[in-house]
Amino acid sequence: MDRVIPPVSKTLTKTMIKKGCPDCFKELAALARCFGVNFDEMQAGDKREIPLVFTDGTRSTIRFNVVTGKGGRKDKRYNIPAPVLKAQAQEGDTLAFTFELNSATAETMMCVNVTRQPEYEFLLAEDMQLPESVAS
């Protein structure tokens, strides 16, 4: 395999860590759609949970939900359980989300802390090519 679906990434801010349920940025919402999360069809209070795995083998979940924002708008949110997120990342770290690289099915989302694991910086490249060590 030479190419995979491009991952999406975000650098964590203090507010994102503290808030616990930050706004779901458009690239993550698009990736979540590959897992059956369709924010366009969700109503306030609806939630969708997807298995999440980190490169150290930690397994958790990522939850997507919709809340009512100012003026009645639908705000898209995501959440990784606080103890898991705080063990995996801190303010200023860049996280990349993609499919689990070794999964037989595309039902598990993978999260990589690229700041702590620079060997995965290729996940941030726009024209991503898998290194030989990962491709085999």
Secondary structure, DSSP 8 states (H G I E B T S, - for coil): -------EEEE--HHHHHHSS-B--HHHHHHHHTTT--TTT--TT-EEEEEEEETTS-EEEEEEEEEE-GGG-EEEEEE--HHHHHHH--TT-EEEEEE-TT-SSS-SEEEEETTT-GGGGGGG-SS----HHHH-
